């Protein structure tokens, strides 16, 4: 029986309306839960990159990649195991300003977690933490007893450790247009 592990799926696309829905529907039809989903412009102007994290088997992710690449707007799709990528997430934690000054322990928590305060005003302050999911969850758990007003975490952002040649593929795509 194949082992289910985390895979980072990178999809390079044109920026077209409805593509996000069609790609997520591919996962939905197969009852695959998306752990994380992030999208941004890639290193080539007007080419976008979706980064999707899923927990599944290798044969399953290979089938998903083939299905994704059938979408007209998709230029190329790749998948990588966690050990083949460099990845991070970012999180923001909003707390009452009074906690920063009344609970000195919070300053130590921030310092020990290598987080940073990005804004402070009389009503609230915001902490930013970049790292692995375990790091952002630990900081959440450490701050929760002091009263979080808001919390949000980004999806994974990732680059592969190996050269993929995607820049050549994207440049060729761009020059064909």
SULSUL-V788730 format. One record per backbone hydrogen bond with DSSP energy under -1.0 kcal/mol. NH is the residue of the N-H (numbers start at 0). CO is the residue of the C=O. If there is no record, write none. Layout:
[[NH:CO] [NH:CO]]
//
This chain:
[[4:55] [6:53] [7:79] [8:51] [9:77] [10:49] [11:75] [12:47] [13:72] [15:13] [18:15] [21:17] [22:18] [23:19] [24:20] [25:21] [26:22] [27:23] [28:24] [30:27] [31:26] [34:52] [35:52] [37:50] [39:48] [41:46] [46:43] [47:12] [48:39] [49:10] [50:37] [51:8] [52:35] [53:6] [55:4] [60:56] [61:57] [62:58] [63:59] [64:60] [65:61] [66:62] [67:63] [68:64] [70:67] [73:70] [74:11] [75:11] [77:9] [79:7] [83:80] [84:81] [85:158] [87:156] [88:130] [90:128] [91:151] [92:126] [93:149] [94:124] [96:122] [98:95] [100:96] [101:97] [102:98] [105:102] [107:103] [108:104] [109:105] [110:106] [111:107] [112:108] [113:110] [114:109] [115:127] [117:125] [118:125] [120:123] [124:94] [125:118] [126:92] [127:115] [128:90] [130:88] [135:131] [136:132] [137:133] [138:134] [139:135] [140:136] [141:137] [142:138] [143:139] [145:142] [146:143] [148:93] [149:93] [151:91] [153:89] [156:87] [158:85] [160:83] [168:164] [169:165] [170:166] [171:167] [172:168] [173:169] [174:170] [175:171]]
//
